[in-house]
Amino acid sequence: MSKLPAGIGYTTTQLNVHMLRPLFADSGLLRCEGVVLHLGRTIATAEARVVGAENGKLYAHATTTCAILTPRPAGPPLNRRAPTAAATAATTGARAAQAR
């Protein structure tokens, strides 16, 4: 289940896991509880806890920070700039010199 709209991705930027006590075959039923703490435009944070369903003991807890990946609009790359007249002249001059 995700709180993000369809087509929006994410990747983990930080993950911290703390294991507090060992688990054994007779540890009983466990429950994992997770909650989103913050969901912004570019960053999200969440936390989770693993607790004993019958005794309420905390076995592990974790936090994560994720980068939200929104699709870029179609078209030319955003970091490209049109060449300046000086750059075009320098490139043309260099090509002409190579041709000689």
C-alpha positions as CSV (number, residue, x, y, z in Angstrom):
1,M,0.0,0.0,0.0
2,S,1.3,3.5,-0.9
3,K,0.2,7.0,0.0
4,L,1.7,8.2,-3.3
5,P,-0.4,8.7,-6.4
6,A,-0.1,6.3,-9.3
7,G,3.0,7.1,-11.5
8,I,5.0,8.6,-8.6
9,G,8.1,6.6,-7.5
10,Y,10.4,6.8,-4.6
11,T,13.8,5.5,-3.5
12,T,15.3,5.0,0.0
13,T,17.9,7.7,1.0
14,Q,18.3,6.5,4.6
15,L,17.3,3.5,6.6
16,N,17.9,2.8,10.3
17,V,17.0,-0.5,11.8
18,H,17.4,-1.3,15.6
19,M,17.0,-4.9,16.7
20,L,16.3,-4.9,20.4
21,R,15.8,-8.5,21.4
22,P,16.1,-11.9,19.8
23,L,13.3,-13.9,18.3
24,F,12.8,-17.6,19.0
25,A,10.4,-20.3,17.8
26,D,8.4,-19.8,20.9
27,S,8.4,-16.0,20.9
28,G,4.8,-16.0,19.8
29,L,2.9,-14.0,17.3
30,L,4.4,-10.7,16.2
31,R,2.8,-7.5,14.8
32,C,4.4,-4.9,12.6
33,E,3.1,-1.4,12.9
34,G,4.1,1.2,10.3
35,V,3.2,4.9,10.0
36,V,4.1,7.7,7.6
37,L,5.4,10.6,9.6
38,H,5.8,13.1,6.8
39,L,4.8,13.0,3.1
40,G,6.1,16.1,1.3
41,R,6.6,17.0,-2.4
42,T,10.2,15.7,-2.5
43,I,10.9,13.8,0.8
44,A,8.9,11.3,3.0
45,T,9.7,9.8,6.3
46,A,8.2,6.8,8.0
47,E,8.7,4.5,11.0
48,A,7.9,0.9,11.9
49,R,7.9,-1.2,15.0
50,V,7.8,-5.0,15.5
51,V,6.0,-5.9,18.8
52,G,4.8,-9.1,20.4
53,A,1.1,-9.4,19.7
54,E,0.4,-11.0,23.1
55,N,2.9,-9.4,25.4
56,G,3.4,-6.0,23.7
57,K,7.2,-6.3,23.9
58,L,9.2,-4.2,21.4
59,Y,11.5,-6.5,19.3
60,A,12.7,-4.0,16.7
61,H,12.0,-0.5,15.3
62,A,13.1,1.3,12.2
63,T,12.9,4.7,10.5
64,T,13.4,5.6,6.8
65,T,13.7,8.7,4.7
66,C,12.7,8.4,1.0
67,A,13.1,10.8,-2.0
68,I,9.9,11.2,-4.0
69,L,10.6,10.9,-7.7
70,T,8.1,12.9,-9.8
71,P,8.2,12.4,-13.6
72,R,9.7,15.2,-15.6
73,P,7.7,16.8,-18.4
74,A,8.5,15.6,-21.9
75,G,10.8,17.8,-24.0
76,P,14.4,18.7,-24.0
77,P,16.5,18.1,-20.9
78,L,16.1,20.8,-18.3
79,N,19.9,21.5,-17.8
80,R,20.7,22.1,-21.5
81,R,21.1,25.7,-22.7
82,A,21.2,27.0,-26.2
83,P,24.8,27.7,-27.3
84,T,25.8,31.3,-27.2
85,A,27.0,33.1,-30.4
86,A,30.6,33.1,-29.1
87,A,30.6,29.4,-28.4
88,T,29.1,28.7,-31.8
89,A,31.8,30.9,-33.5
90,A,34.5,29.1,-31.6
91,T,33.2,25.7,-32.5
92,T,32.8,26.7,-36.2
93,G,36.4,28.1,-36.2
94,A,37.8,25.0,-34.7
95,R,36.1,22.8,-37.2
96,A,37.3,25.0,-40.1
97,A,40.9,24.7,-38.8
98,Q,40.6,20.9,-38.6
99,A,39.3,20.8,-42.1
100,R,42.4,22.6,-43.5
